[in-house]
Amino acid sequence: MRFKETYINRFNQMGAFIQSLLTTKLEFPAFTEAIMLSQWNFA
């Protein structure tokens, strides 16, 4: 039972993290664009 509770808790944390990324992307589009433009392509 402890594994199930830990798994659900971690899943909820992951969902909150994804939601925070989406919120940041919407609230700070210039910041998001700057991050995307700064990514280096080593291919």
N, CA and C of each residue as an Amber inpcrd file, in Angstrom:
protein
   129
   0.8230000  -1.1900000   0.0000000   0.0000000   0.0000000   0.0000000
   0.8690000   1.2570000   0.0000000   2.0110000   1.2100000   0.6800000
   2.8860000   2.3710000   0.7330000   3.4100000   2.7270000  -0.6590000
   3.7240000   1.7060000  -1.4590000   4.2010000   1.9580000  -2.8170000
   3.1440000   2.7160000  -3.6240000   1.8920000   2.2840000  -3.4900000
   0.8050000   2.9190000  -4.2300000   0.6530000   4.3870000  -3.8270000
   0.7250000   4.6740000  -2.5450000   0.6100000   6.0480000  -2.0650000
   1.7820000   6.8980000  -2.5580000   2.9780000   6.3470000  -2.5260000
   4.1630000   7.0570000  -3.0020000   4.0660000   7.3150000  -4.4980000
   3.5890000   6.3310000  -5.2440000   3.4340000   6.4550000  -6.6870000
   2.4290000   7.5580000  -7.0280000   1.3020000   7.5680000  -6.3440000
   0.2710000   8.5820000  -6.5870000   0.7970000   9.9630000  -6.2190000
   1.5120000  10.0590000  -5.1150000   2.0860000  11.3380000  -4.6940000
   3.0690000  11.8590000  -5.7330000   3.9160000  10.9960000  -6.2250000
   4.9010000  11.3970000  -7.2350000   4.2110000  11.8090000  -8.5350000
   3.1750000  11.0840000  -8.8990000   2.4110000  11.4140000 -10.0890000
   1.7870000  12.7990000  -9.9550000   1.2390000  13.1030000  -8.7980000
   0.6530000  14.4180000  -8.5500000   1.7070000  15.5180000  -8.5940000
   2.8940000  15.2470000  -8.0700000   3.9870000  16.2150000  -8.1320000
   4.3830000  16.4800000  -9.5840000   4.4250000  15.4400000 -10.3810000
   4.7690000  15.5810000 -11.7890000   3.7120000  16.4360000 -12.4940000
   2.4510000  16.2060000 -12.1960000   1.3770000  16.9860000 -12.7840000
   1.4830000  18.4600000 -12.4080000   1.8140000  18.7360000 -11.1520000
   1.9760000  20.1190000 -10.7000000   3.1560000  20.7810000 -11.4040000
   4.2380000  20.0370000 -11.6080000   5.4110000  20.5740000 -12.3060000
   5.0730000  20.9200000 -13.7560000   4.3740000  20.0260000 -14.4290000
   3.9810000  20.2780000 -15.8140000   3.0650000  21.4930000 -15.8870000
   2.1350000  21.5940000 -14.9490000   1.2290000  22.7480000 -14.9330000
   2.0080000  24.0460000 -14.7210000   3.0370000  24.0060000 -13.8610000
   3.8280000  25.2180000 -13.6300000   4.6040000  25.6050000 -14.8890000
   5.0750000  24.6270000 -15.6490000   5.7660000  24.9280000 -16.9110000
   4.8190000  25.5660000 -17.9180000   3.6180000  25.0270000 -18.0110000
   2.6480000  25.5870000 -18.9410000   2.2360000  27.0030000 -18.5400000
   2.0550000  27.2210000 -17.2510000   1.6940000  28.5490000 -16.7600000
   2.7970000  29.5510000 -17.0590000   4.0350000  29.1550000 -16.8190000
   5.1690000  30.0380000 -17.0950000   5.2460000  30.3560000 -18.5820000
   5.0190000  29.3580000 -19.3980000   5.0600000  29.5660000 -20.8480000
   4.0130000  30.5860000 -21.2860000   2.8360000  30.5320000 -20.6860000
   1.7680000  31.4620000 -21.0520000   1.9950000  32.8630000 -20.4860000
   2.5250000  32.9370000 -19.2630000   2.6930000  34.2280000 -18.6000000
   3.9380000  34.9870000 -19.0600000   4.9460000  34.2510000 -19.5240000
   6.2090000  34.8770000 -19.9080000   6.6550000  34.3830000 -21.2830000
   5.9250000  34.7530000 -22.3330000   6.2710000  34.2380000 -23.6670000
   7.6540000  34.6700000 -24.1410000   8.0930000  35.8740000 -23.7660000
   9.4240000  36.3230000 -24.1940000  10.5100000  35.4800000 -23.5280000
  10.3020000  35.1350000 -22.2750000  11.2500000  34.2890000 -21.5560000
  11.3210000  32.8990000 -22.2000000  10.1600000  32.3520000 -22.5260000
  10.1110000  31.0350000 -23.1690000  10.8180000  31.0640000 -24.5150000
  10.5840000  32.1170000 -25.2780000  11.2310000  32.2370000 -26.5860000
  12.7440000  32.3470000 -26.4480000  13.1980000  33.1060000 -25.4520000
  14.6410000  33.2570000 -25.2320000  15.2830000  31.9160000 -24.8900000
  14.5970000  31.1190000 -24.1020000  15.1240000  29.7920000 -23.7570000
  15.1930000  28.9170000 -25.0060000  14.1400000  28.9460000 -25.8000000
  14.1190000  28.1250000 -27.0160000  15.2250000  28.5520000 -27.9880000
  15.4610000  29.8390000 -28.1050000  16.4960000  30.3260000 -29.0190000
  17.8990000  30.0410000 -28.4990000  18.0620000  29.8620000 -27.1950000
  19.3910000  29.6440000 -26.6290000  19.8190000  28.1800000 -26.6890000
  18.9440000  27.2780000 -27.0920000  19.2790000  25.8610000 -27.1380000
  20.3110000  25.6050000 -28.2310000  21.3350000  24.9050000 -27.8720000
  22.4160000  24.6030000 -28.8150000  22.1120000  23.3020000 -29.5200000
  22.4320000  23.2560000 -30.7760000  22.2310000  22.0450000 -31.5590000
  23.5920000  21.4180000 -31.8310000  23.8740000  20.2860000 -31.2190000
  25.1610000  19.6370000 -31.3630000  25.1250000  18.5040000 -32.3870000
  24.0530000  18.3980000 -33.1270000  23.9220000  17.3000000 -34.1090000
  24.8250000  17.5050000 -35.2990000
